Amino acid sequence: MEKPRDSYFDNLKFVAILAIIFGHFEWLWMAHGINEFPINFVYFFHVPIMAFVAGQMSRGKAGWYLVKDSFAKYIVAFVVLQLLFNAYCFIGGFPKMISATQPLFTAWFLVAMILWKTAIAVYNQLHKLSSRIVNPYSAILLSVIIAAGASLFRFYGGLQNSYYLVFHYLPFLFIGYFFKLEWLDKLNRKWIKVLSGFLILLAMICATEFVFYRTKFMAESSDYYSTAIISFGLMLLMVSAVLALTPKTKMTIFSIDLTSVGSRTVYPFILHFPIVFWFDYFGASYKDNSFFEFVDTLARTSGNLGLTTLSLALSIGILWFTSTSTIRKLTRFFVEPFRNVVIK
């Protein structure tokens, strides 16, 4: 009998994927004068939550099974996305090349899932050999060192952004992997939830006060190290806050089962960016585009609030659209090509 899904982690994925799609639309509006506050805010938690859930969902599974399973799940989608993104770039006149070693845009996350699961498999094997040395504490410490090294290598050595992101979020993968479900009861305390609300307000304030270290500030700041440490600390606090505030029962709104949408986040994650691309590249000459004329008008009349509301509305619409049974059936051949195959 199949184990029933945990609504809590599907709810977490729903929150994370909604924030990811929202953030990508906010990037798109930057050409229209929107400030970076909404982008900075969602970047404090959206991908860390996805990495955390990926680690948690890997618990109790055989090490090398994780590698074979993730490779089978994501390699076809990776190839299709690479081809699709290159086709978009070619049509839009942007110089991009098909590359097996440099994932384009959101394709990096598919590579990350394979490499993250490989990291967990390696940990499991080493833990069997020497559990005294290779333990949860040393694994998390090493992942933090790797993340810091990747940040420095990107800043000084030119590490490709795609692989930088893989290593940058590695600590959250291992935190999720070692996270025990009984710890959720501690996060369910009332004072923890109140504190989590204040932490979210703090993140909002910080998002308005300094530019997130992945943006232009990173290249210009003479205080890069403290910025990176503060940002990483805020991400850790934000993940804790989101964990505490996320409902443990099914989430619904207007009779729409949001938890079920969260259980199918692989579809909106893979499919949303080509849609954002359509808004971006095919609207590159937006001065002659009625939609972008509307965006310009909205930016002039209502500023950040109007564009942020538009981002949220489009994100919810795309999230619902890409999760529908019709879209899933049409795209399953490359999103989940081996869904019914047992990996042995």
C-alpha atoms as a printed R data frame, in Angstrom:
    type eleno elety resid chain resno       x      y       z
1   ATOM     1    CA   MET     A     1   0.000  0.000   0.000
2   ATOM     2    CA   GLU     A     2   1.383  3.400  -0.983
3   ATOM     3    CA   LYS     A     3   2.277  5.677   1.913
4   ATOM     4    CA   PRO     A     4  -0.050  8.708   2.050
5   ATOM     5    CA   ARG     A     5   1.521 12.032   1.166
6   ATOM     6    CA   ASP     A     6   2.418 14.471   3.899
7   ATOM     7    CA   SER     A     7   0.355 17.629   3.345
8   ATOM     8    CA   TYR     A     8   2.896 19.713   5.234
9   ATOM     9    CA   PHE     A     9   5.737 19.203   2.768
10  ATOM    10    CA   ASP     A    10   3.431 19.656  -0.213
11  ATOM    11    CA   ASN     A    11   2.368 22.959   1.358
12  ATOM    12    CA   LEU     A    12   6.023 23.946   1.699
13  ATOM    13    CA   LYS     A    13   6.622 23.191  -1.965
14  ATOM    14    CA   PHE     A    14   3.580 25.230  -2.949
15  ATOM    15    CA   VAL     A    15   4.907 28.254  -1.043
16  ATOM    16    CA   ALA     A    16   8.372 27.830  -2.558
17  ATOM    17    CA   ILE     A    17   7.282 27.392  -6.190
18  ATOM    18    CA   LEU     A    18   4.861 30.316  -5.947
19  ATOM    19    CA   ALA     A    19   7.732 32.488  -4.670
20  ATOM    20    CA   ILE     A    20  10.022 31.249  -7.467
21  ATOM    21    CA   ILE     A    21   7.570 32.104 -10.257
22  ATOM    22    CA   PHE     A    22   6.776 35.418  -8.566
23  ATOM    23    CA   GLY     A    23  10.477 36.274  -8.355
24  ATOM    24    CA   HIS     A    24  11.029 35.602 -12.045
25  ATOM    25    CA   PHE     A    25   8.224 37.982 -13.004
26  ATOM    26    CA   GLU     A    26   9.642 40.609 -10.672
27  ATOM    27    CA   TRP     A    27  12.979 40.342 -12.487
28  ATOM    28    CA   LEU     A    28  11.104 40.938 -15.727
29  ATOM    29    CA   TRP     A    29   9.545 44.160 -14.441
30  ATOM    30    CA   MET     A    30  12.883 45.637 -13.368
31  ATOM    31    CA   ALA     A    31  13.168 47.198 -16.826
32  ATOM    32    CA   HIS     A    32  10.027 49.149 -15.926
33  ATOM    33    CA   GLY     A    33  11.514 50.704 -12.817
34  ATOM    34    CA   ILE     A    34  10.362 48.311 -10.082
35  ATOM    35    CA   ASN     A    35  12.708 48.264  -7.099
36  ATOM    36    CA   GLU     A    36  14.351 45.049  -5.915
37  ATOM    37    CA   PHE     A    37  12.589 44.654  -2.573
38  ATOM    38    CA   PRO     A    38  10.160 41.865  -3.628
39  ATOM    39    CA   ILE     A    39  12.960 39.981  -5.398
40  ATOM    40    CA   ASN     A    40  15.312 40.288  -2.451
41  ATOM    41    CA   PHE     A    41  12.613 39.089  -0.080
42  ATOM    42    CA   VAL     A    42  11.617 35.892  -1.918
43  ATOM    43    CA   TYR     A    43  15.266 34.998  -2.558
44  ATOM    44    CA   PHE     A    44  15.714 34.680   1.182
45  ATOM    45    CA   PHE     A    45  13.682 31.474   1.247
46  ATOM    46    CA   HIS     A    46  12.295 30.103  -2.022
47  ATOM    47    CA   VAL     A    47  15.140 27.868  -3.279
48  ATOM    48    CA   PRO     A    48  16.393 27.056   0.257
49  ATOM    49    CA   ILE     A    49  12.933 25.624   0.964
50  ATOM    50    CA   MET     A    50  13.063 23.510  -2.209
51  ATOM    51    CA   ALA     A    51  16.505 22.205  -1.225
52  ATOM    52    CA   PHE     A    52  15.270 21.492   2.309
53  ATOM    53    CA   VAL     A    53  12.292 19.488   1.011
54  ATOM    54    CA   ALA     A    54  14.531 17.612  -1.460
55  ATOM    55    CA   GLY     A    55  16.712 16.564   1.461
56  ATOM    56    CA   GLN     A    56  13.761 15.566   3.612
57  ATOM    57    CA   MET     A    57  12.209 13.506   0.794
58  ATOM    58    CA   SER     A    58  15.507 11.611   0.455
59  ATOM    59    CA   ARG     A    59  15.376 10.225   3.985
60  ATOM    60    CA   GLY     A    60  15.108  6.471   4.289
61  ATOM    61    CA   LYS     A    61  16.059  5.771   0.661
62  ATOM    62    CA   ALA     A    62  19.044  3.710  -0.450
63  ATOM    63    CA   GLY     A    63  22.001  5.877  -1.413
64  ATOM    64    CA   TRP     A    64  22.650  4.995  -5.052
65  ATOM    65    CA   TYR     A    65  18.939  4.556  -5.717
66  ATOM    66    CA   LEU     A    66  18.679  8.313  -5.206
67  ATOM    67    CA   VAL     A    67  21.228  8.953  -7.944
68  ATOM    68    CA   LYS     A    68  19.652  6.612 -10.497
69  ATOM    69    CA   ASP     A    69  16.144  7.817  -9.676
70  ATOM    70    CA   SER     A    70  16.979 11.524  -9.928
71  ATOM    71    CA   PHE     A    71  18.961 10.997 -13.138
72  ATOM    72    CA   ALA     A    72  16.062  9.129 -14.740
73  ATOM    73    CA   LYS     A    73  13.584 11.767 -13.561
74  ATOM    74    CA   TYR     A    74  15.402 14.896 -14.653
75  ATOM    75    CA   ILE     A    75  17.795 14.181 -17.526
76  ATOM    76    CA   VAL     A    76  15.135 14.221 -20.267
77  ATOM    77    CA   ALA     A    77  13.591 17.433 -18.920
78  ATOM    78    CA   PHE     A    78  17.069 18.975 -18.767
79  ATOM    79    CA   VAL     A    79  17.785 18.192 -22.429
80  ATOM    80    CA   VAL     A    80  14.377 19.468 -23.553
81  ATOM    81    CA   LEU     A    81  14.757 22.702 -21.561
82  ATOM    82    CA   GLN     A    82  18.261 23.305 -22.917
83  ATOM    83    CA   LEU     A    83  16.988 22.905 -26.472
84  ATOM    84    CA   LEU     A    84  13.927 25.045 -25.786
85  ATOM    85    CA   PHE     A    85  15.901 27.853 -24.175
86  ATOM    86    CA   ASN     A    86  18.410 27.854 -27.022
87  ATOM    87    CA   ALA     A    87  15.573 27.997 -29.551
88  ATOM    88    CA   TYR     A    88  14.093 30.979 -27.721
89  ATOM    89    CA   CYS     A    89  17.481 32.699 -27.638
90  ATOM    90    CA   PHE     A    90  17.996 32.047 -31.356
91  ATOM    91    CA   ILE     A    91  14.562 33.423 -32.265
92  ATOM    92    CA   GLY     A    92  15.032 36.410 -29.981
93  ATOM    93    CA   GLY     A    93  18.504 37.115 -31.363
94  ATOM    94    CA   PHE     A    94  20.298 36.482 -28.075
95  ATOM    95    CA   PRO     A    95  23.717 34.783 -28.320
96  ATOM    96    CA   LYS     A    96  23.418 31.468 -26.500
97  ATOM    97    CA   MET     A    97  24.919 28.079 -27.306
98  ATOM    98    CA   ILE     A    98  23.709 24.574 -26.607
99  ATOM    99    CA   SER     A    99  25.903 23.378 -23.775
100 ATOM   100    CA   ALA     A   100  25.959 20.116 -21.904
101 ATOM   101    CA   THR     A   101  28.071 21.638 -19.151
102 ATOM   102    CA   GLN     A   102  26.374 25.006 -18.618
103 ATOM   103    CA   PRO     A   103  22.677 24.779 -17.744
104 ATOM   104    CA   LEU     A   104  20.641 27.683 -19.064
105 ATOM   105    CA   PHE     A   105  18.325 29.566 -16.740
106 ATOM   106    CA   THR     A   106  16.109 27.277 -14.586
107 ATOM   107    CA   ALA     A   107  17.679 24.106 -16.031
108 ATOM   108    CA   TRP     A   108  20.309 24.507 -13.297
109 ATOM   109    CA   PHE     A   109  17.834 23.160 -10.744
110 ATOM   110    CA   LEU     A   110  17.506 19.860 -12.603
111 ATOM   111    CA   VAL     A   111  21.279 19.479 -12.497
112 ATOM   112    CA   ALA     A   112  21.163 20.464  -8.829
113 ATOM   113    CA   MET     A   113  18.680 17.701  -8.009
114 ATOM   114    CA   ILE     A   114  20.969 15.091  -9.557
115 ATOM   115    CA   LEU     A   115  24.102 16.441  -7.851
116 ATOM   116    CA   TRP     A   116  22.335 16.949  -4.515
117 ATOM   117    CA   LYS     A   117  21.056 13.374  -4.480
118 ATOM   118    CA   THR     A   118  24.558 12.220  -5.414
119 ATOM   119    CA   ALA     A   119  25.948 14.168  -2.441
120 ATOM   120    CA   ILE     A   120  23.507 12.400  -0.108
121 ATOM   121    CA   ALA     A   121  24.462  9.019  -1.593
122 ATOM   122    CA   VAL     A   122  28.160  9.781  -1.048
123 ATOM   123    CA   TYR     A   123  27.435 10.813   2.538
124 ATOM   124    CA   ASN     A   124  25.564  7.561   3.202
125 ATOM   125    CA   GLN     A   125  28.444  5.478   1.891
126 ATOM   126    CA   LEU     A   126  31.069  7.379   3.872
127 ATOM   127    CA   HIS     A   127  28.884  7.287   6.992
128 ATOM   128    CA   LYS     A   128  28.881  3.481   6.797
129 ATOM   129    CA   LEU     A   129  32.672  3.475   6.679
130 ATOM   130    CA   SER     A   130  33.232  5.899   9.564
131 ATOM   131    CA   SER     A   131  30.159  7.075  11.430
132 ATOM   132    CA   ARG     A   132  32.289  8.832  14.063
133 ATOM   133    CA   ILE     A   133  33.864 11.179  11.523
134 ATOM   134    CA   VAL     A   134  31.127 11.318   8.914
135 ATOM   135    CA   ASN     A   135  28.012 12.381  10.818
136 ATOM   136    CA   PRO     A   136  25.258 14.996  10.447
137 ATOM   137    CA   TYR     A   137  27.320 17.712  12.128
138 ATOM   138    CA   SER     A   138  30.396 17.207   9.958
139 ATOM   139    CA   ALA     A   139  28.240 16.907   6.822
140 ATOM   140    CA   ILE     A   140  26.480 20.222   7.459
141 ATOM   141    CA   LEU     A   141  29.760 21.912   8.393
142 ATOM   142    CA   LEU     A   142  31.410 20.652   5.202
143 ATOM   143    CA   SER     A   143  28.417 21.774   3.119
144 ATOM   144    CA   VAL     A   144  28.702 25.280   4.603
145 ATOM   145    CA   ILE     A   145  32.433 25.346   3.783
146 ATOM   146    CA   ILE     A   146  31.686 24.206   0.220
147 ATOM   147    CA   ALA     A   147  28.977 26.869  -0.120
148 ATOM   148    CA   ALA     A   148  31.372 29.560   1.126
149 ATOM   149    CA   GLY     A   149  34.101 28.321  -1.194
150 ATOM   150    CA   ALA     A   150  31.724 28.378  -4.155
151 ATOM   151    CA   SER     A   151  30.783 31.966  -3.328
152 ATOM   152    CA   LEU     A   152  34.436 33.037  -3.204
153 ATOM   153    CA   PHE     A   153  35.288 31.109  -6.356
154 ATOM   154    CA   ARG     A   154  32.385 32.717  -8.167
155 ATOM   155    CA   PHE     A   155  33.435 36.167  -6.964
156 ATOM   156    CA   TYR     A   156  37.125 35.795  -7.721
157 ATOM   157    CA   GLY     A   157  37.454 32.768 -10.001
158 ATOM   158    CA   GLY     A   158  34.515 33.052 -12.374
159 ATOM   159    CA   LEU     A   159  32.566 29.945 -11.316
160 ATOM   160    CA   GLN     A   160  29.534 29.573 -13.568
161 ATOM   161    CA   ASN     A   161  26.421 30.858 -11.847
162 ATOM   162    CA   SER     A   162  24.526 27.605 -12.449
163 ATOM   163    CA   TYR     A   163  27.039 25.537 -10.479
164 ATOM   164    CA   TYR     A   164  27.500 28.247  -7.892
165 ATOM   165    CA   LEU     A   165  23.782 27.927  -7.074
166 ATOM   166    CA   VAL     A   166  24.070 24.139  -6.760
167 ATOM   167    CA   PHE     A   167  26.782 24.464  -4.112
168 ATOM   168    CA   HIS     A   168  25.354 27.589  -2.512
169 ATOM   169    CA   TYR     A   169  22.147 25.850  -1.397
170 ATOM   170    CA   LEU     A   170  23.857 22.576  -0.413
171 ATOM   171    CA   PRO     A   171  23.631 23.270   3.365
172 ATOM   172    CA   PHE     A   172  19.841 23.473   3.163
173 ATOM   173    CA   LEU     A   173  19.754 20.091   1.434
174 ATOM   174    CA   PHE     A   174  21.601 18.455   4.325
175 ATOM   175    CA   ILE     A   175  19.629 20.365   6.950
176 ATOM   176    CA   GLY     A   176  16.483 18.960   5.355
177 ATOM   177    CA   TYR     A   177  17.973 15.480   5.152
178 ATOM   178    CA   PHE     A   178  18.823 15.388   8.845
179 ATOM   179    CA   PHE     A   179  15.673 17.198   9.989
180 ATOM   180    CA   LYS     A   180  13.509 14.984  12.203
181 ATOM   181    CA   LEU     A   181   9.753 15.241  11.856
182 ATOM   182    CA   GLU     A   182   9.272 15.405  15.622
183 ATOM   183    CA   TRP     A   183  11.098 18.739  15.582
184 ATOM   184    CA   LEU     A   184   8.054 20.193  13.825
185 ATOM   185    CA   ASP     A   185   6.170 19.948  17.124
186 ATOM   186    CA   LYS     A   186   8.629 22.405  18.631
187 ATOM   187    CA   LEU     A   187   8.093 24.798  15.724
188 ATOM   188    CA   ASN     A   188   4.340 24.561  16.306
189 ATOM   189    CA   ARG     A   189   4.531 26.461  19.604
190 ATOM   190    CA   LYS     A   190   2.686 29.761  19.684
191 ATOM   191    CA   TRP     A   191   5.686 31.859  20.698
192 ATOM   192    CA   ILE     A   192   7.728 30.300  17.873
193 ATOM   193    CA   LYS     A   193   5.055 31.311  15.361
194 ATOM   194    CA   VAL     A   194   4.968 34.853  16.733
195 ATOM   195    CA   LEU     A   195   8.757 35.052  16.554
196 ATOM   196    CA   SER     A   196   8.613 33.706  12.985
197 ATOM   197    CA   GLY     A   197   6.279 36.541  12.040
198 ATOM   198    CA   PHE     A   198   8.801 39.049  13.388
199 ATOM   199    CA   LEU     A   199  11.598 37.294  11.472
200 ATOM   200    CA   ILE     A   200   9.662 37.696   8.244
201 ATOM   201    CA   LEU     A   201   9.207 41.403   8.996
202 ATOM   202    CA   LEU     A   202  12.946 41.623   9.668
203 ATOM   203    CA   ALA     A   203  13.683 40.011   6.306
204 ATOM   204    CA   MET     A   204  11.376 42.519   4.623
205 ATOM   205    CA   ILE     A   205  13.251 45.387   6.268
206 ATOM   206    CA   CYS     A   206  16.619 43.923   5.290
207 ATOM   207    CA   ALA     A   207  15.396 43.393   1.728
208 ATOM   208    CA   THR     A   208  14.676 47.104   1.470
209 ATOM   209    CA   GLU     A   209  17.898 48.246   3.137
210 ATOM   210    CA   PHE     A   210  20.505 46.398   1.091
211 ATOM   211    CA   VAL     A   211  20.601 44.731  -2.280
212 ATOM   212    CA   PHE     A   212  20.751 40.964  -2.177
213 ATOM   213    CA   TYR     A   213  24.266 39.667  -2.655
214 ATOM   214    CA   ARG     A   214  23.456 37.819  -5.890
215 ATOM   215    CA   THR     A   215  22.662 41.099  -7.628
216 ATOM   216    CA   LYS     A   216  24.817 43.991  -8.815
217 ATOM   217    CA   PHE     A   217  25.794 44.865  -5.252
218 ATOM   218    CA   MET     A   218  27.836 41.678  -5.093
219 ATOM   219    CA   ALA     A   219  30.179 42.881  -7.815
220 ATOM   220    CA   GLU     A   220  30.449 46.410  -6.443
221 ATOM   221    CA   SER     A   221  30.453 45.920  -2.688
222 ATOM   222    CA   SER     A   222  33.692 46.325  -0.788
223 ATOM   223    CA   ASP     A   223  31.983 44.605   2.127
224 ATOM   224    CA   TYR     A   224  31.122 41.409   0.248
225 ATOM   225    CA   TYR     A   225  31.954 39.003   3.085
226 ATOM   226    CA   SER     A   226  29.668 40.538   5.711
227 ATOM   227    CA   THR     A   227  26.900 40.902   3.132
228 ATOM   228    CA   ALA     A   228  27.144 37.223   2.212
229 ATOM   229    CA   ILE     A   229  27.163 36.149   5.881
230 ATOM   230    CA   ILE     A   230  24.165 38.335   6.739
231 ATOM   231    CA   SER     A   231  22.262 37.098   3.703
232 ATOM   232    CA   PHE     A   232  23.001 33.455   4.480
233 ATOM   233    CA   GLY     A   233  21.963 33.965   8.091
234 ATOM   234    CA   LEU     A   234  18.721 35.600   6.974
235 ATOM   235    CA   MET     A   235  18.033 32.679   4.644
236 ATOM   236    CA   LEU     A   236  18.449 30.260   7.536
237 ATOM   237    CA   LEU     A   237  16.122 32.318   9.733
238 ATOM   238    CA   MET     A   238  13.578 32.685   6.943
239 ATOM   239    CA   VAL     A   239  13.522 28.956   6.272
240 ATOM   240    CA   SER     A   240  12.889 28.379   9.980
241 ATOM   241    CA   ALA     A   241  10.096 30.963   9.944
242 ATOM   242    CA   VAL     A   242   8.435 29.460   6.871
243 ATOM   243    CA   LEU     A   243   8.679 25.986   8.420
244 ATOM   244    CA   ALA     A   244   6.935 27.269  11.552
245 ATOM   245    CA   LEU     A   245   4.163 29.171   9.766
246 ATOM   246    CA   THR     A   246   3.308 26.664   7.030
247 ATOM   247    CA   PRO     A   247   0.015 24.828   7.773
248 ATOM   248    CA   LYS     A   248   0.256 21.108   8.452
249 ATOM   249    CA   THR     A   249  -3.187 20.358   7.048
250 ATOM   250    CA   LYS     A   250  -4.484 20.747   3.510
251 ATOM   251    CA   MET     A   251  -4.571 24.310   2.198
252 ATOM   252    CA   THR     A   252  -7.529 25.362   0.066
253 ATOM   253    CA   ILE     A   253  -8.705 28.663  -1.372
254 ATOM   254    CA   PHE     A   254 -11.880 29.160  -3.405
255 ATOM   255    CA   SER     A   255 -12.296 25.368  -3.489
256 ATOM   256    CA   ILE     A   256  -8.828 24.976  -5.072
257 ATOM   257    CA   ASP     A   257  -6.679 22.379  -3.324
258 ATOM   258    CA   LEU     A   258  -3.349 24.207  -3.004
259 ATOM   259    CA   THR     A   259  -1.751 21.214  -1.305
260 ATOM   260    CA   SER     A   260  -2.409 19.056  -4.356
261 ATOM   261    CA   VAL     A   261  -0.805 21.742  -6.509
262 ATOM   262    CA   GLY     A   262   2.190 21.577  -4.173
263 ATOM   263    CA   SER     A   263   2.466 17.832  -4.766
264 ATOM   264    CA   ARG     A   264   3.012 18.494  -8.491
265 ATOM   265    CA   THR     A   265   5.563 21.317  -8.322
266 ATOM   266    CA   VAL     A   266   7.876 19.637 -10.836
267 ATOM   267    CA   TYR     A   267   5.444 20.682 -13.592
268 ATOM   268    CA   PRO     A   268   5.139 24.393 -12.758
269 ATOM   269    CA   PHE     A   269   8.852 24.598 -12.036
270 ATOM   270    CA   ILE     A   270   9.878 23.172 -15.404
271 ATOM   271    CA   LEU     A   271   7.073 24.756 -17.445
272 ATOM   272    CA   HIS     A   272   6.815 28.247 -15.977
273 ATOM   273    CA   PHE     A   273  10.069 29.649 -17.290
274 ATOM   274    CA   PRO     A   274   9.284 29.123 -20.985
275 ATOM   275    CA   ILE     A   275   6.131 31.140 -20.295
276 ATOM   276    CA   VAL     A   276   8.156 33.892 -18.612
277 ATOM   277    CA   PHE     A   277  10.473 33.706 -21.629
278 ATOM   278    CA   TRP     A   278   7.520 34.390 -23.860
279 ATOM   279    CA   PHE     A   279   6.779 37.555 -21.909
280 ATOM   280    CA   ASP     A   280  10.443 38.547 -21.986
281 ATOM   281    CA   TYR     A   281  12.007 37.616 -25.317
282 ATOM   282    CA   PHE     A   282   8.959 37.808 -27.556
283 ATOM   283    CA   GLY     A   283   8.088 41.030 -25.795
284 ATOM   284    CA   ALA     A   284  11.625 42.380 -26.189
285 ATOM   285    CA   SER     A   285  10.274 45.048 -28.522
286 ATOM   286    CA   TYR     A   286   7.702 45.840 -25.868
287 ATOM   287    CA   LYS     A   287   7.243 49.407 -27.059
288 ATOM   288    CA   ASP     A   288   5.059 47.935 -29.810
289 ATOM   289    CA   ASN     A   289   3.493 45.366 -27.505
290 ATOM   290    CA   SER     A   290   0.089 46.141 -25.973
291 ATOM   291    CA   PHE     A   291   0.770 44.022 -22.882
292 ATOM   292    CA   PHE     A   292   3.981 45.857 -22.054
293 ATOM   293    CA   GLU     A   293   2.299 49.151 -22.765
294 ATOM   294    CA   PHE     A   294  -0.125 48.106 -20.045
295 ATOM   295    CA   VAL     A   295   2.828 47.238 -17.784
296 ATOM   296    CA   ASP     A   296   4.369 50.664 -18.392
297 ATOM   297    CA   THR     A   297   1.058 52.345 -17.602
298 ATOM   298    CA   LEU     A   298   0.693 50.256 -14.451
299 ATOM   299    CA   ALA     A   299   4.229 51.150 -13.379
300 ATOM   300    CA   ARG     A   300   3.565 54.871 -13.846
301 ATOM   301    CA   THR     A   301   0.199 54.889 -12.084
302 ATOM   302    CA   SER     A   302   0.680 52.462  -9.205
303 ATOM   303    CA   GLY     A   303   4.418 51.778  -9.059
304 ATOM   304    CA   ASN     A   304   5.736 48.813  -7.130
305 ATOM   305    CA   LEU     A   305   2.383 47.852  -5.677
306 ATOM   306    CA   GLY     A   306   0.749 47.492  -9.085
307 ATOM   307    CA   LEU     A   307   3.579 45.483 -10.657
308 ATOM   308    CA   THR     A   308   3.926 43.263  -7.587
309 ATOM   309    CA   THR     A   309   0.190 42.557  -7.658
310 ATOM   310    CA   LEU     A   310   0.458 41.728 -11.365
311 ATOM   311    CA   SER     A   311   3.371 39.358 -10.644
312 ATOM   312    CA   LEU     A   312   1.378 37.605  -7.953
313 ATOM   313    CA   ALA     A   313  -1.699 37.243 -10.180
314 ATOM   314    CA   LEU     A   314   0.342 35.890 -13.098
315 ATOM   315    CA   SER     A   315   2.246 33.534 -10.787
316 ATOM   316    CA   ILE     A   316  -0.929 32.058  -9.331
317 ATOM   317    CA   GLY     A   317  -2.410 31.703 -12.816
318 ATOM   318    CA   ILE     A   318   0.666 29.946 -14.214
319 ATOM   319    CA   LEU     A   319   0.955 27.740 -11.142
320 ATOM   320    CA   TRP     A   320  -2.649 26.611 -11.556
321 ATOM   321    CA   PHE     A   321  -2.402 26.267 -15.361
322 ATOM   322    CA   THR     A   322   0.782 24.158 -15.363
323 ATOM   323    CA   SER     A   323  -0.655 21.885 -12.655
324 ATOM   324    CA   THR     A   324  -3.869 21.000 -14.489
325 ATOM   325    CA   SER     A   325  -4.354 17.399 -15.595
326 ATOM   326    CA   THR     A   326  -4.489 18.409 -19.274
327 ATOM   327    CA   ILE     A   327  -1.120 20.182 -19.214
328 ATOM   328    CA   ARG     A   328   0.431 17.362 -17.196
329 ATOM   329    CA   LYS     A   329  -0.733 14.774 -19.735
330 ATOM   330    CA   LEU     A   330   0.594 16.838 -22.636
331 ATOM   331    CA   THR     A   331   4.016 17.424 -21.069
332 ATOM   332    CA   ARG     A   332   4.543 14.205 -19.113
333 ATOM   333    CA   PHE     A   333   6.656 12.744 -21.927
334 ATOM   334    CA   PHE     A   334   9.539 15.012 -20.936
335 ATOM   335    CA   VAL     A   335   8.664 16.245 -17.418
336 ATOM   336    CA   GLU     A   336   8.138 12.761 -15.966
337 ATOM   337    CA   PRO     A   337   9.147 10.341 -18.735
338 ATOM   338    CA   PHE     A   338   9.954  7.498 -16.339
339 ATOM   339    CA   ARG     A   339   7.252  8.167 -13.761
340 ATOM   340    CA   ASN     A   340   5.964  4.597 -13.799
341 ATOM   341    CA   VAL     A   341   9.358  2.931 -14.132
342 ATOM   342    CA   VAL     A   342  10.773  1.246 -11.023
343 ATOM   343    CA   ILE     A   343  14.459  2.117 -10.688
344 ATOM   344    CA   LYS     A   344  16.355 -0.912  -9.386
